[in-house]
Amino acid sequence: MPEKKPPEKKAKSTRPPEQTFEESKYLKKLIEGKIPVRVRLSDNEEVEGVIEYYDHRFIRITRTGAPNLFVFKHDIKYLFEVA
């Protein structure tokens, strides 16, 4: 009687995680260090200030000599630290 071989398993491709939680860590670092940032918005406007608060939908930027802003995350192209 021939031996039965177990069925071969196909290699599953794993999807990358939807959320890495690195964004929260980075924003916390910016808030705790009061690190000035420049934010480029989707319409190419730039605002500069210190992030004071963040949520899953927006960040609050405190600016010197200008009103504080709530900026929706979906309107942000990128942000970077200002040296």
MODELLER restraints for C-alpha pairs under 7 A, 6 or more apart:
rsr = mdl.restraints
at = mdl.atoms
rsr.add(forms.Gaussian(group=physical.xy_distance, feature=features.Distance(at['CA:30:A'], at['CA:51:A']), mean=6.79, stdev=0.5))
rsr.add(forms.Gaussian(group=physical.xy_distance, feature=features.Distance(at['CA:31:A'], at['CA:51:A']), mean=5.61, stdev=0.5))
rsr.add(forms.Gaussian(group=physical.xy_distance, feature=features.Distance(at['CA:31:A'], at['CA:52:A']), mean=5.74, stdev=0.5))
rsr.add(forms.Gaussian(group=physical.xy_distance, feature=features.Distance(at['CA:34:A'], at['CA:50:A']), mean=6.02, stdev=0.5))
rsr.add(forms.Gaussian(group=physical.xy_distance, feature=features.Distance(at['CA:35:A'], at['CA:50:A']), mean=6.10, stdev=0.5))
rsr.add(forms.Gaussian(group=physical.xy_distance, feature=features.Distance(at['CA:35:A'], at['CA:81:A']), mean=6.80, stdev=0.5))
rsr.add(forms.Gaussian(group=physical.xy_distance, feature=features.Distance(at['CA:36:A'], at['CA:49:A']), mean=5.33, stdev=0.5))
rsr.add(forms.Gaussian(group=physical.xy_distance, feature=features.Distance(at['CA:36:A'], at['CA:50:A']), mean=4.69, stdev=0.5))
rsr.add(forms.Gaussian(group=physical.xy_distance, feature=features.Distance(at['CA:36:A'], at['CA:81:A']), mean=5.93, stdev=0.5))
rsr.add(forms.Gaussian(group=physical.xy_distance, feature=features.Distance(at['CA:36:A'], at['CA:82:A']), mean=5.48, stdev=0.5))
rsr.add(forms.Gaussian(group=physical.xy_distance, feature=features.Distance(at['CA:37:A'], at['CA:48:A']), mean=5.69, stdev=0.5))
rsr.add(forms.Gaussian(group=physical.xy_distance, feature=features.Distance(at['CA:37:A'], at['CA:49:A']), mean=5.63, stdev=0.5))
rsr.add(forms.Gaussian(group=physical.xy_distance, feature=features.Distance(at['CA:37:A'], at['CA:50:A']), mean=5.99, stdev=0.5))
rsr.add(forms.Gaussian(group=physical.xy_distance, feature=features.Distance(at['CA:37:A'], at['CA:79:A']), mean=6.62, stdev=0.5))
rsr.add(forms.Gaussian(group=physical.xy_distance, feature=features.Distance(at['CA:37:A'], at['CA:80:A']), mean=5.46, stdev=0.5))
rsr.add(forms.Gaussian(group=physical.xy_distance, feature=features.Distance(at['CA:37:A'], at['CA:81:A']), mean=4.31, stdev=0.5))
rsr.add(forms.Gaussian(group=physical.xy_distance, feature=features.Distance(at['CA:37:A'], at['CA:82:A']), mean=5.08, stdev=0.5))
rsr.add(forms.Gaussian(group=physical.xy_distance, feature=features.Distance(at['CA:38:A'], at['CA:46:A']), mean=6.60, stdev=0.5))
rsr.add(forms.Gaussian(group=physical.xy_distance, feature=features.Distance(at['CA:38:A'], at['CA:47:A']), mean=5.68, stdev=0.5))
rsr.add(forms.Gaussian(group=physical.xy_distance, feature=features.Distance(at['CA:38:A'], at['CA:48:A']), mean=4.32, stdev=0.5))
rsr.add(forms.Gaussian(group=physical.xy_distance, feature=features.Distance(at['CA:38:A'], at['CA:49:A']), mean=6.63, stdev=0.5))
rsr.add(forms.Gaussian(group=physical.xy_distance, feature=features.Distance(at['CA:38:A'], at['CA:79:A']), mean=5.60, stdev=0.5))
rsr.add(forms.Gaussian(group=physical.xy_distance, feature=features.Distance(at['CA:38:A'], at['CA:80:A']), mean=5.55, stdev=0.5))
rsr.add(forms.Gaussian(group=physical.xy_distance, feature=features.Distance(at['CA:38:A'], at['CA:81:A']), mean=6.36, stdev=0.5))
rsr.add(forms.Gaussian(group=physical.xy_distance, feature=features.Distance(at['CA:38:A'], at['CA:82:A']), mean=6.33, stdev=0.5))
rsr.add(forms.Gaussian(group=physical.xy_distance, feature=features.Distance(at['CA:39:A'], at['CA:46:A']), mean=5.45, stdev=0.5))
rsr.add(forms.Gaussian(group=physical.xy_distance, feature=features.Distance(at['CA:39:A'], at['CA:47:A']), mean=5.32, stdev=0.5))
rsr.add(forms.Gaussian(group=physical.xy_distance, feature=features.Distance(at['CA:39:A'], at['CA:48:A']), mean=6.25, stdev=0.5))
rsr.add(forms.Gaussian(group=physical.xy_distance, feature=features.Distance(at['CA:39:A'], at['CA:76:A']), mean=6.94, stdev=0.5))
rsr.add(forms.Gaussian(group=physical.xy_distance, feature=features.Distance(at['CA:39:A'], at['CA:78:A']), mean=6.11, stdev=0.5))
rsr.add(forms.Gaussian(group=physical.xy_distance, feature=features.Distance(at['CA:39:A'], at['CA:79:A']), mean=4.26, stdev=0.5))
rsr.add(forms.Gaussian(group=physical.xy_distance, feature=features.Distance(at['CA:39:A'], at['CA:80:A']), mean=6.66, stdev=0.5))
rsr.add(forms.Gaussian(group=physical.xy_distance, feature=features.Distance(at['CA:40:A'], at['CA:46:A']), mean=4.52, stdev=0.5))
rsr.add(forms.Gaussian(group=physical.xy_distance, feature=features.Distance(at['CA:40:A'], at['CA:47:A']), mean=6.79, stdev=0.5))
rsr.add(forms.Gaussian(group=physical.xy_distance, feature=features.Distance(at['CA:40:A'], at['CA:76:A']), mean=6.13, stdev=0.5))
rsr.add(forms.Gaussian(group=physical.xy_distance, feature=features.Distance(at['CA:40:A'], at['CA:77:A']), mean=5.62, stdev=0.5))
rsr.add(forms.Gaussian(group=physical.xy_distance, feature=features.Distance(at['CA:40:A'], at['CA:78:A']), mean=5.54, stdev=0.5))
rsr.add(forms.Gaussian(group=physical.xy_distance, feature=features.Distance(at['CA:40:A'], at['CA:79:A']), mean=6.01, stdev=0.5))
rsr.add(forms.Gaussian(group=physical.xy_distance, feature=features.Distance(at['CA:41:A'], at['CA:75:A']), mean=5.59, stdev=0.5))
rsr.add(forms.Gaussian(group=physical.xy_distance, feature=features.Distance(at['CA:41:A'], at['CA:76:A']), mean=4.43, stdev=0.5))
rsr.add(forms.Gaussian(group=physical.xy_distance, feature=features.Distance(at['CA:41:A'], at['CA:77:A']), mean=5.17, stdev=0.5))
rsr.add(forms.Gaussian(group=physical.xy_distance, feature=features.Distance(at['CA:42:A'], at['CA:75:A']), mean=5.32, stdev=0.5))
rsr.add(forms.Gaussian(group=physical.xy_distance, feature=features.Distance(at['CA:42:A'], at['CA:76:A']), mean=5.64, stdev=0.5))
rsr.add(forms.Gaussian(group=physical.xy_distance, feature=features.Distance(at['CA:42:A'], at['CA:77:A']), mean=5.16, stdev=0.5))
rsr.add(forms.Gaussian(group=physical.xy_distance, feature=features.Distance(at['CA:48:A'], at['CA:63:A']), mean=6.73, stdev=0.5))
rsr.add(forms.Gaussian(group=physical.xy_distance, feature=features.Distance(at['CA:49:A'], at['CA:61:A']), mean=5.71, stdev=0.5))
rsr.add(forms.Gaussian(group=physical.xy_distance, feature=features.Distance(at['CA:49:A'], at['CA:62:A']), mean=5.42, stdev=0.5))
rsr.add(forms.Gaussian(group=physical.xy_distance, feature=features.Distance(at['CA:49:A'], at['CA:63:A']), mean=4.54, stdev=0.5))
rsr.add(forms.Gaussian(group=physical.xy_distance, feature=features.Distance(at['CA:50:A'], at['CA:61:A']), mean=5.44, stdev=0.5))
rsr.add(forms.Gaussian(group=physical.xy_distance, feature=features.Distance(at['CA:50:A'], at['CA:62:A']), mean=5.22, stdev=0.5))
rsr.add(forms.Gaussian(group=physical.xy_distance, feature=features.Distance(at['CA:50:A'], at['CA:63:A']), mean=6.57, stdev=0.5))
rsr.add(forms.Gaussian(group=physical.xy_distance, feature=features.Distance(at['CA:51:A'], at['CA:59:A']), mean=6.78, stdev=0.5))
rsr.add(forms.Gaussian(group=physical.xy_distance, feature=features.Distance(at['CA:51:A'], at['CA:60:A']), mean=5.71, stdev=0.5))
rsr.add(forms.Gaussian(group=physical.xy_distance, feature=features.Distance(at['CA:51:A'], at['CA:61:A']), mean=4.54, stdev=0.5))
rsr.add(forms.Gaussian(group=physical.xy_distance, feature=features.Distance(at['CA:51:A'], at['CA:62:A']), mean=6.18, stdev=0.5))
rsr.add(forms.Gaussian(group=physical.xy_distance, feature=features.Distance(at['CA:52:A'], at['CA:60:A']), mean=5.63, stdev=0.5))
rsr.add(forms.Gaussian(group=physical.xy_distance, feature=features.Distance(at['CA:52:A'], at['CA:61:A']), mean=5.93, stdev=0.5))
rsr.add(forms.Gaussian(group=physical.xy_distance, feature=features.Distance(at['CA:52:A'], at['CA:62:A']), mean=6.28, stdev=0.5))
rsr.add(forms.Gaussian(group=physical.xy_distance, feature=features.Distance(at['CA:53:A'], at['CA:59:A']), mean=5.77, stdev=0.5))
rsr.add(forms.Gaussian(group=physical.xy_distance, feature=features.Distance(at['CA:53:A'], at['CA:60:A']), mean=5.10, stdev=0.5))
rsr.add(forms.Gaussian(group=physical.xy_distance, feature=features.Distance(at['CA:54:A'], at['CA:60:A']), mean=6.13, stdev=0.5))
rsr.add(forms.Gaussian(group=physical.xy_distance, feature=features.Distance(at['CA:57:A'], at['CA:72:A']), mean=5.74, stdev=0.5))
rsr.add(forms.Gaussian(group=physical.xy_distance, feature=features.Distance(at['CA:57:A'], at['CA:73:A']), mean=5.67, stdev=0.5))
rsr.add(forms.Gaussian(group=physical.xy_distance, feature=features.Distance(at['CA:58:A'], at['CA:70:A']), mean=6.43, stdev=0.5))
rsr.add(forms.Gaussian(group=physical.xy_distance, feature=features.Distance(at['CA:58:A'], at['CA:71:A']), mean=5.32, stdev=0.5))
rsr.add(forms.Gaussian(group=physical.xy_distance, feature=features.Distance(at['CA:58:A'], at['CA:72:A']), mean=4.07, stdev=0.5))
rsr.add(forms.Gaussian(group=physical.xy_distance, feature=features.Distance(at['CA:58:A'], at['CA:73:A']), mean=4.91, stdev=0.5))
rsr.add(forms.Gaussian(group=physical.xy_distance, feature=features.Distance(at['CA:59:A'], at['CA:70:A']), mean=5.72, stdev=0.5))
rsr.add(forms.Gaussian(group=physical.xy_distance, feature=features.Distance(at['CA:59:A'], at['CA:71:A']), mean=5.39, stdev=0.5))
rsr.add(forms.Gaussian(group=physical.xy_distance, feature=features.Distance(at['CA:59:A'], at['CA:72:A']), mean=6.53, stdev=0.5))
rsr.add(forms.Gaussian(group=physical.xy_distance, feature=features.Distance(at['CA:59:A'], at['CA:73:A']), mean=6.87, stdev=0.5))
rsr.add(forms.Gaussian(group=physical.xy_distance, feature=features.Distance(at['CA:60:A'], at['CA:69:A']), mean=5.59, stdev=0.5))
rsr.add(forms.Gaussian(group=physical.xy_distance, feature=features.Distance(at['CA:60:A'], at['CA:70:A']), mean=4.45, stdev=0.5))
rsr.add(forms.Gaussian(group=physical.xy_distance, feature=features.Distance(at['CA:60:A'], at['CA:71:A']), mean=6.31, stdev=0.5))
rsr.add(forms.Gaussian(group=physical.xy_distance, feature=features.Distance(at['CA:61:A'], at['CA:68:A']), mean=5.69, stdev=0.5))
rsr.add(forms.Gaussian(group=physical.xy_distance, feature=features.Distance(at['CA:61:A'], at['CA:69:A']), mean=5.15, stdev=0.5))
rsr.add(forms.Gaussian(group=physical.xy_distance, feature=features.Distance(at['CA:61:A'], at['CA:70:A']), mean=6.38, stdev=0.5))
rsr.add(forms.Gaussian(group=physical.xy_distance, feature=features.Distance(at['CA:62:A'], at['CA:68:A']), mean=4.64, stdev=0.5))
rsr.add(forms.Gaussian(group=physical.xy_distance, feature=features.Distance(at['CA:62:A'], at['CA:69:A']), mean=6.65, stdev=0.5))
